[in-house]
Amino acid sequence: MQNQIIEKLEAIVGEKWVDTDSERVLSYSLESTNDNYSLVAPEPVSGSVVVKAADSEEIAAVLKFANQEKINVIARGAGTALAANTIPDQESIILSLERLDKILEIDEENMLLKAEAAVSLGDIIEELKSNDHLYFPLHPGDEGAQAGGMVAMNAGGVRAVKHGIMRNQILGMKVVLPTGEIVHYGGSKGKLLKNNAGYDLMQLLIGSEGTLGVITEVSLKLYPEPKANGTLIVAFNDRRDAFGAVPAILKRGIIPMALEYVEKDEIELAAADIGKKWPAENGEYFLIIMLSEAKEDDLFEIGAQIDEITAEFEAVDMLIAQSISERKDILDIRSHILPAITDKIVDSPDVTVPRGSLLEYLDKLNEIEAKYKTKCPVIAHAGDGNLHVIILKEDGEKPSYFTEIKEDIYQSAVDIGGTITGEHGIGKLRQDYLSMMYSKRELEIMKQIKSAFDPNNILNAGRSI
Ligand SMILES: Cc1cc2nc3c(=O)[nH]c(=O)nc-3n(C[C@H](O)[C@H](O)[C@H](O)COP(=O)(O)OP(=O)(O)OC[C@H]3O[C@@H](n4cnc5c(N)ncnc54)[C@H](O)[C@@H]3O)c2cc1C
C-alpha cells in the first residue's frame, strides 16, 4: 500500500491504529476458513493494511477516503466465517472493528441489548449471566463471533428453532455506508418491532457479508429466561429414522430451542478432543433436543411425548440431561465438532432444504455417496432443515472428485427447493454456485443493489455476489 495512503489513514485514526507489519497483517488476513478448510481456502494477497478505527465517525472518514481513492475495504470481525469471507484477494484496508467493543445498553422495557459491532457472542452470554430474567437464545458455534459479524452473516446455529435466526433478532442498527454516511435503521433509537415505512434496508444489510455497509451498532432482541430447561439425546441405528422423527416432533406442536442431528464418529471425537465423554452408549445417529419451557412439569410432559414419537421411528435409547453442567457439556461437545474433525475434512457445504424434504435429501445423498464410493458424514441443524454435509479427505488430500461431488451436493438441494447455503454465506467459496439458485435477472438486480449502496465497489469487492 502506498505511503501517502498509509499517512492519510494515520491522520484519520492515529498512527498507533494503522498496522502494516506483514506478520500481523497476515494474522488479520486469515480466518477460520484457512484453519478448517485449508485445502480449499484461498491464500491471502499481501500488501494490505490493518486499520483499527475507534468509532462510527472514524469509520465514516476511512470509508469516505477509500471511496474517493477506490481502495478495497474489508470489514473484519472475529474472522470465524467459513466461506473465505474476509481473506483479501487484493491489496485492501482491513477495517478491524475490535475497538468497538462496548455493550451500550440493556433496555429491559424494550427487551433488547444494544452492542457495538465487536462485542462477541461470549461477551453477550457473560453480560446476561447477571440478568436473571432475560437472555439471548442464538448460538452459532464459535462464541468469539462478533455481533456485527453475526448480523453481516445472518448467523443461525443451534437454538434457532424456537426464536429464529439472526434476521429475526435485530431491532435496529447503526451502519456506515461505503460512501461515508452514517445511517440508522429500526428508527433513530434502533428499537422498533415493526416498521413498514418503505423498503426494509435493514433486512438487506442482514446477511450482506460486509458488501453493503459497515455495521457499527446493533440492537438484539432479548427473551424471558425460560424457567425449566432440559436436553434430550435420542439415539437411532438408522440415519433415515433420526431425520424422519424431526418433522414428526415439530408437527405435534413441540417447538424445542434446538433440534440437532449428529453422528457417532464425529460427536465422540469432539467429546474426546475437549476431554469429555459423549453420554450416549447406544446408537449411531443422534438427535440432540434442547427444550426450554415455563415449568418443570411441561418439560417432563414434552419429554414423554418425544419418547413416544421417536419410538415410532425405532429410537434405541433416550437420555435426559437436566443439570446446567450436563446441558453445557452437550452444547460444548456439539459446538466442538468442526474443530475436532478439521484434519479429516476438505469442505462442508451447509445446504438447507425444506424441513419436510429432509428424507428426500438423504436419499439423494445416499446416491451421491454411492456414485463417488465415499461416505459423507452429516451434522445438521435438523430443526431448520440445514445440513452440513462433510466431504472427507482421501489419504489426507482433496479427493479427485471434489468439484463434482460438491456440485452434486448443492444441485441436489436446489432441485428439491433448497439452498446452497443456509448459514455460512457465499464469500469466495460459493460464488460459482450462486447461478444454481438465481436467474440472470435476479443476479443483475443484486448487482444493482450493491451498486446503489457502493457505487465504486470498494466494500468487500468481488465477494458474495
Ligand atoms: C467452529 C465454528 C462453528 C460455527 N458454527 C456456526 C453455526 O452453527 N451457525 C452459523 O451461522 N455460523 C457458524 N459459524 C460461522 C461464524 O461463526 C459466523 O458466520 C459468524 O457470524 C461470523 O462472525 P465474525 O465476527 O467472525 O465475522 P467475520 O468472519 O469477521 O466476518 C464475516 C463477514 O461479515 C463481514 N463483517 C464482519 N463484521 C462486520 C461488520 N461489523 N459490518 C459489516 N460487515 C461485517 C465481513 O466482512 C465478512 O464478510 C461457525 C464458525 C466456526 C469457526
The ligand as an SDF file (V2000), in Angstrom:
LIG
                    3D

 53 58  0  0  0  0  0  0  0  0999 V2000
  -16.4000  -23.8010   14.9390 C   0  0  0  0  0  0  0  0  0  0  0  0
  -17.3510  -22.9000   14.2170 C   0  0  0  0  0  0  0  0  0  0  0  0
  -18.7020  -23.1570   14.2830 C   0  0  0  0  0  0  0  0  0  0  0  0
  -19.6040  -22.3140   13.6260 C   0  0  0  0  0  0  0  0  0  0  0  0
  -20.9240  -22.5960   13.7140 N   0  0  0  0  0  0  0  0  0  0  0  0
  -21.8140  -21.7870   13.1020 C   0  0  0  0  0  0  0  0  0  0  0  0
  -23.2020  -22.0750   13.1910 C   0  0  0  0  0  0  0  0  0  0  0  0
  -23.6070  -23.0400   13.8120 O   0  0  0  0  0  0  0  0  0  0  0  0
  -24.0510  -21.2340   12.5470 N   0  0  0  0  0  0  0  0  0  0  0  0
  -23.6290  -20.1490   11.8430 C   0  0  0  0  0  0  0  0  0  0  0  0
  -24.4560  -19.4170   11.2950 O   0  0  0  0  0  0  0  0  0  0  0  0
  -22.3200  -19.8690   11.7370 N   0  0  0  0  0  0  0  0  0  0  0  0
  -21.4120  -20.6550   12.3410 C   0  0  0  0  0  0  0  0  0  0  0  0
  -20.0750  -20.3840   12.2370 N   0  0  0  0  0  0  0  0  0  0  0  0
  -19.6480  -19.2550   11.3850 C   0  0  0  0  0  0  0  0  0  0  0  0
  -19.3740  -17.9220   12.0830 C   0  0  0  0  0  0  0  0  0  0  0  0
  -19.1380  -18.0390   13.4590 O   0  0  0  0  0  0  0  0  0  0  0  0
  -20.4630  -16.9070   11.8040 C   0  0  0  0  0  0  0  0  0  0  0  0
  -20.6020  -16.6830   10.4210 O   0  0  0  0  0  0  0  0  0  0  0  0
  -20.2380  -15.5550   12.4850 C   0  0  0  0  0  0  0  0  0  0  0  0
  -21.4260  -14.8520   12.3600 O   0  0  0  0  0  0  0  0  0  0  0  0
  -19.0950  -14.7170   11.8870 C   0  0  0  0  0  0  0  0  0  0  0  0
  -18.8090  -13.6170   12.7620 O   0  0  0  0  0  0  0  0  0  0  0  0
  -17.3780  -12.9470   12.7740 P   0  0  0  0  0  0  0  0  0  0  0  0
  -17.3830  -11.8290   13.7550 O   0  0  0  0  0  0  0  0  0  0  0  0
  -16.3260  -13.9530   12.9560 O   0  0  0  0  0  0  0  0  0  0  0  0
  -17.3130  -12.3440   11.2910 O   0  0  0  0  0  0  0  0  0  0  0  0
  -16.0920  -12.3690   10.2750 P   0  0  0  0  0  0  0  0  0  0  0  0
  -15.7090  -13.7550    9.9480 O   0  0  0  0  0  0  0  0  0  0  0  0
  -15.0270  -11.4620   10.7360 O   0  0  0  0  0  0  0  0  0  0  0  0
  -16.7690  -11.7110    9.0000 O   0  0  0  0  0  0  0  0  0  0  0  0
  -17.7660  -12.3980    8.2820 C   0  0  0  0  0  0  0  0  0  0  0  0
  -18.3230  -11.4940    7.1880 C   0  0  0  0  0  0  0  0  0  0  0  0
  -19.0400  -10.4280    7.7890 O   0  0  0  0  0  0  0  0  0  0  0  0
  -18.4440   -9.1710    7.4550 C   0  0  0  0  0  0  0  0  0  0  0  0
  -18.4460   -8.3680    8.6700 N   0  0  0  0  0  0  0  0  0  0  0  0
  -17.9050   -8.6570    9.8840 C   0  0  0  0  0  0  0  0  0  0  0  0
  -18.1720   -7.6780   10.7590 N   0  0  0  0  0  0  0  0  0  0  0  0
  -18.8910   -6.7500   10.0860 C   0  0  0  0  0  0  0  0  0  0  0  0
  -19.4700   -5.5030   10.4390 C   0  0  0  0  0  0  0  0  0  0  0  0
  -19.3710   -5.0070   11.6670 N   0  0  0  0  0  0  0  0  0  0  0  0
  -20.1320   -4.8160    9.4900 N   0  0  0  0  0  0  0  0  0  0  0  0
  -20.2570   -5.3010    8.2360 C   0  0  0  0  0  0  0  0  0  0  0  0
  -19.7360   -6.4700    7.8340 N   0  0  0  0  0  0  0  0  0  0  0  0
  -19.0730   -7.1830    8.7520 C   0  0  0  0  0  0  0  0  0  0  0  0
  -17.0580   -9.4910    6.9410 C   0  0  0  0  0  0  0  0  0  0  0  0
  -16.6160   -8.5340    6.0160 O   0  0  0  0  0  0  0  0  0  0  0  0
  -17.2690  -10.8610    6.3150 C   0  0  0  0  0  0  0  0  0  0  0  0
  -17.7710  -10.7420    5.0210 O   0  0  0  0  0  0  0  0  0  0  0  0
  -19.1430  -21.2020   12.8820 C   0  0  0  0  0  0  0  0  0  0  0  0
  -17.7770  -20.9440   12.8120 C   0  0  0  0  0  0  0  0  0  0  0  0
  -16.8810  -21.7830   13.4680 C   0  0  0  0  0  0  0  0  0  0  0  0
  -15.4250  -21.4630   13.3690 C   0  0  0  0  0  0  0  0  0  0  0  0
  1  2  1  0
  2  3  1  0
  2 52  2  0
  3  4  2  0
  4  5  1  0
  4 50  1  0
  5  6  2  0
  6  7  1  0
  6 13  1  0
  7  8  2  0
  7  9  1  0
  9 10  1  0
 10 11  2  0
 10 12  1  0
 12 13  2  0
 13 14  1  0
 14 15  1  0
 14 50  1  0
 15 16  1  0
 16 17  1  0
 16 18  1  0
 18 19  1  0
 18 20  1  0
 20 21  1  0
 20 22  1  0
 22 23  1  0
 23 24  1  0
 24 25  2  0
 24 26  1  0
 24 27  1  0
 27 28  1  0
 28 29  2  0
 28 30  1  0
 28 31  1  0
 31 32  1  0
 32 33  1  0
 33 34  1  0
 33 48  1  0
 34 35  1  0
 35 36  1  0
 35 46  1  0
 36 37  1  0
 36 45  1  0
 37 38  2  0
 38 39  1  0
 39 40  1  0
 39 45  2  0
 40 41  1  0
 40 42  2  0
 42 43  1  0
 43 44  2  0
 44 45  1  0
 46 47  1  0
 46 48  1  0
 48 49  1  0
 50 51  2  0
 51 52  1  0
 52 53  1  0
M  END
$$$$
